[in-house]
Amino acid sequence: MTTTRRSFLTQSTLATAAAAFPAVVRGQNLNSKLQVACVGVNGMGFSDLKNVGTHPAVKFTGFCDVDANRFDQADKAHPGVPHFSDYREMFDKLGDTFDAVTVGIPDHMHAPVAVAAMQRKKHVYCQKPLAHTVWEARQMRLWAEKTGVTTQMGNQIHSALEYRLGTRLIKEGAIGKVKEVWSWVGVTGNERTRLLAPPPAAKAPANLNWDLWIGAAPMRDYAPAYHPFSWRDWQDFGGGALGDFGCHILDPVFTALELTSPISITARNSGVNEHIWPSHETVSYVFPGTPYTAGKTLKVTWMDGGLKPSYKLAQMPGNIDLPSSGSIFIGENGCLVQAHVAGPRLYPLDKFTGFKYPKEEGRSHWHTWIDACLEGKKTSDGFHYAGPLSETVQLGNIATRVCLPTYDSVTGRLEDSKLVLEWDSANLRFANSPEADKLVSKTYRAGFEVAAA
């Protein structure tokens, strides 16, 4: 084979990475290919598979899904890849013939699959939110650190030019230091089913391995309200509106302001029980200040289910409405409105007339991960970053479940909870709520446990 300058540089880069980062070459050909196995091959799982598959250095070696009817798209795009229904069997049988894993399945199974992969020194691309509980998110970060594998969370908007531009404007001081943030999304926590309790049992279709779909969660009977899409409404499987969109919409907030972990959280909502997420909620976080914030602490307020702040907070003119989803950064010298999947805008308009927005480029979120795997590098959205962001999302969900309204017998009205949860991040516990402590982690069904790092 003739060695060109390009092939020499490619092989030299990989060889250097192998020496510094042994996990990079585990079962991998040094001539270019990253061998990828996919857990979940439909919905967002297929979206990840499709985008990962456009990288010339990727070869798929295994597809896994608990629903036998969901392989069609993957097979059409990449014929001949072996099928599995159980990720554990796939990991065991493929052994060293795969280097990396994509995880695109319901939230309650993210950590069992991702941790099992990292224990085998496999790189991991995991859909958002990273985990179903705060404890899981912490362990996933720690496993990534312990094993040295390359990781990335699947909140692809992190790499989009719109969010990158908004982040850049904040960091470069376009509105001065930030005093407060409001974030919101238009969807509701139970909009897919509108149910308040588990539906009647039904017979699971023959194509679905229901035991494997339930996985780590407490066993319950099958119903169409769980699979294939509506699982996000249910506390045993998903995280409602905050779990679904928090890692997207709070991403530029975390990135721009370099936030870590909140020190307190409180919430109010439309009503919640032990089964389903509320139709709307408001969650208030307080974070330690950073070099990009105006005070010693920063308040970040999350709203969903159709709730959103007033346009007046952003100093917007009355003829311009806030986007259906996004964030307002309130700064010392103006405001930035970051719409979800749209470019940032600065207000008030008269102050920023003639402002020249800098040019920013987007990049493939999936290719960034693949390149980092091959080069032995970290991604900006690796578990070191995505772990704390996902912890924050799940802390908000804990607050929604325990900061419940009380009935005032004098006025005959429900009053918002006065409980403000005090979070001790270092010790993974709340200083003032044993009830909230119980929700930091969960119990696993046998065979689907998550090992502590």
Residue pairs with C-beta under 8 A, 6 or more apart in sequence:
10 32
11 30
11 31
13 374
13 375
14 24
14 25
14 30
14 32
14 374
14 375
15 30
16 376
17 24
17 25
17 374
17 375
17 376
17 377
18 24
18 25
18 30
18 376
20 376
21 148
21 376
22 121
22 148
23 121
23 122
23 123
23 147
23 148
23 149
24 99
24 150
24 373
24 374
24 375
24 376
26 96
26 99
26 121
26 122
27 35
27 95
27 96
27 97
27 98
27 99
28 34
28 35
28 99
29 35
32 56
32 57
32 374
33 57
33 58
33 59
34 55
34 57
34 58
34 59
34 99
34 100
34 123
34 370
34 373
34 374
35 59
35 60
35 61
35 97
35 98
35 99
35 100
36 52
36 58
36 59
36 60
36 61
36 98
36 99
36 100
36 101
36 102
37 60
37 61
37 62
37 63
37 64
37 90
37 91
37 94
37 98
37 100
37 101
37 102
37 122
38 45
38 48
38 49
38 52
38 60
38 62
38 63
38 64
38 74
38 101
38 102
38 104
39 45
39 64
39 65
39 87
39 90
39 101
39 102
39 103
39 104
39 105
39 113
40 64
40 65
40 102
40 103
40 104
40 105
40 127
41 49
41 63
41 64
41 65
41 70
41 71
41 73
41 74
41 104
42 65
42 67
42 70
42 71
42 73
42 74
42 228
43 104
43 228
43 229
44 104
44 127
44 154
45 65
45 102
45 104
45 105
45 127
46 73
46 74
46 104
47 104
48 102
48 104
48 125
48 127
48 154
48 366
49 60
49 63
49 74
49 77
49 78
49 102
49 104
50 73
50 77
51 156
51 364
51 365
51 366
51 367
52 58
52 102
52 125
52 366
52 369
52 370
53 60
53 77
53 78
54 364
54 366
54 367
55 364
55 366
55 367
55 370
57 370
57 374
58 370
60 78
60 81
61 81
61 82
61 94
61 97
61 98
62 81
62 82
62 84
62 90
62 93
62 94
62 98
63 71
63 74
63 75
63 78
63 81
63 82
63 83
63 84
64 83
64 84
64 85
64 86
64 87
64 90
65 71
65 83
65 85
66 85
66 86
66 208
66 209
66 212
66 213
67 207
67 208
67 209
67 213
67 227
67 228
68 83
68 85
68 207
68 208
69 205
69 207
69 208
70 228
71 83
74 81
75 81
84 90
84 93
85 209
85 212
86 209
86 212
87 113
87 116
88 116
88 447
91 116
91 117
91 120
98 122
99 122
99 123
99 373
100 122
100 123
100 124
100 125
100 150
100 370
100 373
101 113
101 114
101 117
101 122
101 123
101 124
101 125
102 124
102 125
102 126
103 110
103 113
103 114
103 117
103 124
103 125
103 126
103 127
104 127
104 154
105 113
105 127
106 213
106 231
106 232
106 237
106 238
107 129
107 131
107 132
107 231
107 232
107 237
107 238
107 239
107 243
108 132
108 215
108 216
108 217
108 236
108 237
108 238
109 215
109 216
109 448
110 126
110 127
110 129
110 130
110 131
110 132
110 136
110 140
111 130
111 131
111 132
111 133
111 136
111 137
111 139
111 140
111 216
111 450
112 215
112 216
112 444
112 448
112 449
112 450
113 126
114 124
114 126
114 130
114 140
114 143
115 139
115 140
115 143
115 450
115 451
117 124
118 124
118 140
118 143
118 144
118 146
118 147
118 149
118 151
119 143
119 147
119 451
121 147
121 149
122 149
123 149
123 150
123 151
123 369
123 373
124 144
124 149
124 151
124 152
124 383
125 151
125 152
125 153
125 154
125 366
125 369
126 140
126 151
126 152
126 153
126 154
127 153
127 154
128 153
128 154
128 155
128 247
128 248
128 386
128 390
129 137
129 153
129 239
129 243
129 246
129 247
129 390
129 393
129 394
130 136
130 137
130 140
130 153
130 247
130 383
130 386
130 387
130 389
130 390
131 137
131 139
131 140
131 390
131 394
132 237
132 238
132 239
132 394
132 442
133 394
133 439
133 440
133 441
133 442
134 391
134 394
134 395
134 398
134 428
134 440
134 441
135 428
135 440
135 441
135 442
136 441
136 450
137 386
137 387
137 388
137 390
137 391
137 394
138 387
138 391
138 428
139 450
139 451
139 452
139 453
140 151
140 383
140 387
141 383
141 384
141 386
141 387
141 388
142 453
143 383
143 453
144 151
144 382
144 383
144 384
144 387
145 383
145 384
145 453
146 453
150 369
150 372
150 373
150 376
150 377
150 378
150 379
150 382
151 379
151 382
151 383
151 386
152 365
152 368
152 369
152 372
152 379
152 381
152 382
152 386
153 247
153 381
153 382
153 383
153 385
153 386
153 389
153 390
154 365
155 247
155 248
155 251
155 365
155 381
155 386
156 365
156 366
157 163
157 248
157 251
157 340
157 341
158 251
158 255
158 365
158 380
158 381
159 362
159 363
159 364
159 365
159 368
159 381
160 341
160 362
161 360
161 361
161 362
162 338
162 339
162 341
162 342
162 343
162 344
162 362
163 251
163 252
163 255
163 338
164 360
164 361
164 362
165 343
165 344
165 357
165 358
165 360
166 252
166 256
166 336
166 338
166 343
166 344
167 252
167 255
167 256
168 358
168 360
169 175
169 336
169 344
169 346
169 357
169 358
170 178
170 252
170 256
170 257
170 292
170 329
170 331
170 336
171 256
171 292
172 358
174 331
174 334
174 336
174 346
174 355
175 329
175 330
175 331
175 332
175 333
175 334
175 335
175 336
175 346
176 294
176 331
176 332
176 333
176 334
177 292
177 293
177 294
177 331
177 332
178 256
178 257
178 292
178 293
178 294
178 298
178 329
178 330
178 331
178 332
179 293
179 294
179 295
179 298
179 330
179 331
179 332
180 298
180 299
180 300
180 301
180 330
181 253
181 257
181 298
181 299
181 300
181 301
181 327
181 328
181 329
181 330
182 300
182 301
182 303
182 308
182 309
182 313
182 327
182 328
182 330
183 249
183 250
183 253
183 300
183 301
183 302
183 303
183 326
183 327
183 328
184 249
184 302
184 303
184 304
184 307
184 308
184 309
184 325
184 326
184 327
185 241
185 244
185 245
185 249
185 303
185 304
185 324
185 325
185 340
186 304
186 305
186 306
186 308
186 324
186 325
187 241
187 244
187 245
187 304
187 305
188 241
188 278
188 279
188 280
188 304
188 305
188 306
189 233
189 240
189 241
189 242
189 276
189 277
189 278
189 279
189 280
189 281
189 304
189 305
190 196
190 233
190 240
190 276
190 277
190 278
190 279
191 233
191 241
191 279
192 229
192 230
192 232
192 233
193 199
193 225
193 230
193 233
193 276
195 225
195 233
195 276
196 273
196 275
196 276
197 273
197 275
197 276
198 220
198 223
198 225
198 275
199 223
199 224
199 225
200 223
201 221
201 222
201 223
202 221
202 222
202 223
202 224
203 222
204 210
204 222
208 222
208 227
210 222
211 219
213 226
213 227
214 220
214 445
215 445
215 448
216 442
216 444
216 445
216 448
216 449
216 450
217 236
217 237
217 445
218 236
218 443
218 445
219 445
220 236
224 230
225 233
226 234
226 237
231 237
231 238
232 238
232 239
232 240
232 243
232 244
233 240
233 276
233 277
234 275
234 276
234 277
235 274
235 275
235 276
235 277
235 401
236 275
238 244
238 277
239 246
239 277
239 393
239 394
239 397
240 277
240 278
240 281
240 304
240 397
240 400
241 277
241 280
241 281
241 304
241 305
242 281
242 283
242 302
242 304
242 393
242 396
242 397
242 400
243 277
243 393
243 394
243 397
245 304
245 325
245 340
246 302
246 392
246 393
246 396
247 386
247 389
247 390
247 393
248 340
249 325
249 326
249 327
249 340
250 300
250 302
250 327
250 389
250 392
250 393
251 389
252 327
252 338
253 259
253 300
253 327
253 329
254 385
254 388
254 389
254 392
255 380
255 385
256 292
256 329
257 287
257 290
257 292
257 293
257 298
258 290
258 291
258 292
259 287
259 290
259 298
259 300
259 388
259 392
260 287
260 288
260 388
260 425
261 287
261 388
261 391
261 392
261 423
261 425
262 285
262 286
262 287
262 300
262 392
262 395
262 423
263 286
263 287
263 288
263 297
263 422
263 423
263 425
264 285
264 286
264 420
264 421
264 422
264 423
265 283
265 284
265 285
265 286
265 395
265 396
265 398
265 399
265 420
265 421
265 423
266 283
266 284
266 399
266 403
266 417
266 419
266 420
266 421
267 281
267 282
267 283
267 284
267 396
267 399
267 400
267 403
267 417
268 281
268 282
268 403
268 405
268 416
268 417
269 278
269 280
269 281
269 282
269 400
270 278
270 279
270 280
270 281
270 305
271 278
271 279
272 278
272 281
272 400
272 401
272 404
277 397
277 400
278 305
278 400
279 305
280 303
280 304
280 305
280 306
280 307
281 302
281 303
281 304
281 305
281 400
282 301
282 302
282 303
282 307
283 301
283 302
283 303
283 396
283 399
283 400
284 299
284 300
284 301
284 302
285 299
285 300
285 301
285 302
285 392
285 395
285 396
286 297
286 298
286 299
286 300
287 293
287 297
287 298
287 299
287 300
288 296
288 297
288 298
289 295
289 296
289 297
289 298
290 298
294 331
294 332
301 309
302 396
303 309
308 322
309 322
309 328
311 318
311 320
311 321
311 322
313 328
313 330
313 335
314 322
314 328
314 330
314 335
314 337
314 347
315 334
315 335
315 347
315 348
316 322
316 335
316 337
316 347
316 348
317 348
317 349
322 328
322 337
323 337
323 339
323 340
323 342
324 340
325 339
325 340
326 337
326 338
326 339
326 340
326 342
327 337
327 338
328 335
328 336
328 337
328 338
329 335
329 336
329 337
329 338
333 351
334 346
334 347
334 348
334 351
334 352
335 346
335 347
335 348
336 344
336 345
336 346
336 347
337 344
337 345
337 346
337 347
338 344
339 345
343 357
344 357
346 352
346 355
365 381
368 379
369 379
371 377
372 378
372 379
378 384
391 425
395 421
395 423
398 421
398 436
398 439
398 440
399 421
399 436
401 436
401 439
402 419
402 421
402 433
402 435
402 436
402 439
403 417
403 419
403 421
404 417
405 414
405 415
405 416
405 417
406 414
406 415
406 417
407 413
407 414
407 415
408 414
408 415
419 432
419 433
421 430
421 432
421 433
421 436
422 430
422 431
422 432
422 433
423 430
423 431
424 430
424 431
428 440
429 437
429 440
430 436
430 437
430 440
444 450
